[in-house]
Amino acid sequence: MLELDGLTVTYGDLTAVDDVSFTVAEGEFCCLLGPSGSGKSTVLRAVSGFETPAAGRIRLDGADVTERPPNERDCSMVFQDWALFPYRSVRENVEFGLKMDGVPATERDARTDEMLELVEMAGYGDSRPAQLSGGQKQRVALARSLALDPDLLLLDEPLSNLDRRLRETMQLELKRIHDRVGTTMLYVTHDQDEAFTLGERLGVMNDGRLVQLDAPETVYDDPTDRFVESFLGTTNFVDCRVVDERGPTLGTPFGVDFEAPIDGAGLATGDAVVVSLRPERLSFAPAGRVGANSQAVGDGGEATVSVTTRVEETVYRGSDVRIRLSAGETTLFVEPSVASAPGVAPGDRLTVRFAPSEARYFDASGGRCR
């Protein structure tokens, strides 16, 4: 339904979107995720026709729309600030686009009723936007865009102005509506939880470039580079060095060398390798008798690295507890649930274990080592 081929958008000397190419299939719900200034909203504005690309092509349902104005593209946009007409009723807001398209009144009324029912706002047709909550305003904005039956619906951080509970409710509502109407949707957000909840595929953007686009679980478990690993979830980054090219074997700041399950052909002794240890992939237990940090083969036949650590701080965070640990010359953290958190205090010792196969490895430039 949507194809971007080398899309580039510039503002003077600033390149906001740099050679972005991807496709969105008909009926797909695709999310673009990235920090502020990464270019994700600019991509949306270029697709809608509100920005003129410096290079590249935009195709919608097979037709090149790069040079077409917004009103000649069969797409509709839901904005972050809702952009409702304050002095028009909910019904008048929803039917506005249909009226501009010259849709007859009878058909317009029927379509408006259908959309208000879809977003569960059927009883609010005579209300003004000022009388609505934030979630209700967002439902009206969504109904207005869907009323036009666009080939592509663009959503620019539409839930960012809502509180957390309402935002989570609206995420589920959006999934329900998408499943019911089947409209192709391209959704922009900086909230990773939102992207994982909604997206059938997730594209991560950074500095105007599309870094990775794949199924959410693939992007999380198999990141292309260190930026993706750091942006999604939380992790421990441990600075290591190659001490033996064979293996290769990595020296760590917590005093144990271990063999990394990566190709060492491009690495030389002394090269930097950053190891990512996500807290959910670390196991830990009270350290009993303190022994040397080591790598050993466990009962399942897989090597495990054991590190003796000292508890520096515990932070209660509602559903979980973040435990900050000193480990040799570096720090680590684990995040057990409150129900499973051990009763530890600063000064206690824990043995932390991880399987090298569960870690992710990155070279000095941030590229993935495999």
N, C-alpha and C positions, 0 to 999 in steps of 0.2 A: 504493500500500500504506500509506503514511503521509502524513498531511496535518496541518500545524501552521498554525493560523489566529490570528494576533495573540497568540502565546504570551508571557506576561509572568510572571516569577517574582520575588517580592520577599522580603527578609528585613528586617523593620522598615522603616527609611528607605532601605535599600539595594535598588536594582533590579539584580538579577543577570542577568536576561534581559528584554529590552525590545522587545516587539511583534515577535516573530520569526514569520515566515510562510514556509513552503516545503513542497514535496511531494517524496516519494521514490517512484519507480515500482517496481512489482513486479519483483523480481530484480535491482534496481540495487545497486551498491556506491557509496555516497555518503559522502564524508569531510567532517567539520567541522574546520577548522584555525584556530588562534588562539593568542595568548600565554596564559600563566597568568592566570586571573581574567577571561577574556573572556566566560565564560558557556557555553562549549561543553559541558562536563560536566553543567552544570545542565540544559541542554536534554535531554540523555540521561536524566537522572534523572527529569525531568518526564514524558518519554515512557514510561518504565518504570513510573511510578506512585509513585516514592519521594519526589517533591516535588509539592506541590499548587500549581497555577498561581493567581496572583492575577487573571488575566484570560486570555482566549483559549480555543480549543478544540483538542483532540487527537483525530484520527480515525485508526483503524487498520482497514484493509481496508473502509472505508466506514462503520464503526460509531464513534459518539462514545464514547470511553473516558475522557474527562476526569475523570469522577467515580469511575471504577472503581478498586479496589485492584489492586496488582501481580499477584496471583494470578488475576485475571480478565481479564488482557490477554494476548493470544497473542504475547508477545515474551519474549526471554531476553537476559540480559546477561553479558558477559565483563568481569570487573573488572581493574583495574590490578594488584592484589596477588594475583590468582588465586583467593583465597578457597576453597581446597580444605580438606576436612576432614582434619586431620593424622593422625588415628588410624583412618581408613578407607583401604582399598586403592584403587588406581586404578580398578578395576572398580566398587567400591562408590560412589566419587565420581561416576562417569559415570552410573550407574543410579539415583542418589538421586532426581532429579526424576521419573523414570518411576515409581519406587516410590511417591512421594507422590501421583502422579496415579492410582494404582491400576491400573497396567498389569500384566497377568498375567506371571508369572515367565518363562514360555517366550518370550513376545514381548519382554520386558525384556532377557533374555539375548541374544537375536538382535540387538536394536537396539544394545546395548552393544558387542557384537562388531563390528558394522558401523561404529560410530563410532570405535572404537579402531583399526580397520584404516584408516579414512579419514585419521586424523591420524598414521598410522604409529607407533602405540603398542601394537600387538597383542600384543607379547611382555612387556608390563609390567603386566598386569592385577592381579597379586598384590603389586606393589610399593607402598610407602607414599610419600607426597609428599616426605618427608625424604630419600628415596633417589634423587630425580630432580634433573636439572639444571633451570635456569630455563626453558629452551626446552621441555623435556619437561613441566614443570608447566603451561606455557601451552597446550600441545597438549591436555592432559587437561581444562583449564578450557574450552577450545573444544569438545571432544567432549561434555562435560557439557551445554553449552548447546545444541548442535546435536541432541543426542539427543531433545530435546523437540519437534523439528521445528517451530520457531516460525515464524509469519508474518514476524516481524522480529527480526533479531539485532542487539543493541546492543553495541558494543565501546568501552570507555572506556580509551584509552591502554594497550592490553594488552601492548605490547612495550617500554614505556618502562624496565622494569627489566632489560632484556637488554643485553649488550654489542653493539657496533656490528655485528660480523660475524654474530652470531646473529640480531640484529634484522633484518638484510637477508635472511637465509635464511628467517626466519619470514614476512616480507612476501610472498615468492614462494610460500610454502606457503599463506598465506591466499588469494592470488589463485587458486591451483590448486583449493583447496577450494571457493571461491565459484563458480568456473567449473563444478565438478562437481555441486554440490548446488543452485545457483541460488537460495539463500536471500537475501532482501532484507537488506542490511546497512547500518547507519549507524555510522560509525567516527569516533571523536574522537581527535585527536592535536595536539601542538604542533610536530611534526617535519614540515617541508615536504617533505623527500625521501620520507618515508613516505606523505604524502598524494598526492604526484604518482605514486608507484608504484602505489598501491592504488585511488584514486578514479576512477570514471567521471565523476563531477562533484565539484567541490570548493567548499565554502562557507567563506568567511573571516569570522571573527567578531572584533569589537573592542568593548570596553565594553558587552557584553550585546546588541549589535546584529549582525544578519547583514548584512555590508557588501556581499558579492558572492557569487553562487552560479552556477557555470558549469563548462564543461569545463576541465580543468587548463590546457591551452594557451591558452585564452581568458583565464582569470584572470591568467596570467603576461604575456601579450602585450598585453592590453587591460584594464588595471586600472581600476576605478571611481574610485579616489582615491589620494592619496599614501600612505595607510597600507598599502593592498594592495601598492603598488609597493615600499615599504620592507620589508615583512614577507617577501615572496617573493624569494629570491635576494639579491644584493648589487648596489648601484648607486652612482653618483656623483650627488649632488644639487647642482646649481649654482644659486645665487641670481642671478637676472637681473632687469632692469627693462625695461619698454616704453619705447623711445626714439622710436618712430613708430607711431601707431595703424594706419597703412596697412601691410598685410602680415599681421600686425604685425611690426615689427622689434624685436628684443631686443638690449639692450646686456649684455655679459657681463663678468665680472671678469677674464677673460684677454685683454681688449683687442681684441675683434672683435665687430662687430654682425652679426647674421644674421637673415634673414627666416624666421619660424617658420610651419610649415604648419598653422595653427590659425585659427579664427574670432576675429577681433579686435574683433567688435562690442561685446562686453561689457568690453573693456579700454580704459583711458585711459593717456595718456602718464604715466610715473612709476609705474604699477602694478607690483607684484611678481609675477614668474612664476618658479616653480622648475622647472628643466629636469633631467630624469633621464636620465643617460647610463650605460647598463649596460656593464660592461667588455667583454662579448662583442660589443658593437656598435661598439667603438672599434678602429680600425686604427692602427698606429704603425710607425715606422721611424726609424733614425738620422737626425738632422736635418742633415746636410751643411752647406751654407751657410745660416746663420740668416737668415731673412727675416721680413717682417711677417706677423702672424696675419691670416688672410683667409678669405673665402667665395668659392668659385669653382665653376664648372660643370664636372663631370668628363666623362670620355669617354662615360659612359652617359647624359648629359644631365641628371643629377641634381646639385643643388648639394651641395657638400661644404665643411665648415668645417675649416680647418687651424690648429693651435695648436702653437707651439714650447714645449716643456716642459723642465724640468731634473729629472733623477733625484735624488730625495732619499733613497730607501731601497729595498732589495730584500729580500724575505722569502721564503725557500724553504719551501714547504708540501707537499712530497711530490710530488704529481702536477702542481702548478703553482707559479708564482712570482708573488707580488704585488709590483708595482713602483709605488711611491708617487712622484708627480710634482708639482712646483710648476708652476702655470700662471698667470702673472700674480699676481692677488691671491687665488687659491684653490688647491686641490689636487685632483688626479685620481688614480685608480689604474687599472691594467690588470692582467689576470691571465692571461698566456699559459701554455700548457702548458710543462713543463720541456723537452720535445723541441724546441719552437719558440721558446723564450725567447731573446732576443738576449743576448749577453755584455755587459751594461751594468753600470756601477758608479756610485755616487753622484757627481754632478757632470757626468755625460754628458748630452747633449741628445737628446731624441726629438721627432719631429713626430707629433702625434696628430691623427687625422682622424675626423670623423663626419658622417653625413648627417642633416640636420634631421628628415627623415621617420622616422629610426630612434630619435629621442628621444621622451620622453613629457613632457607639460607640465601643470603644476598651478598653480592660483591661490593667493592668500594664505591661503585657508581650507582648502586641501588638496584641493579639488575638481579634477576633471580638466578641462583645457582641450582642446577638440577642434576 
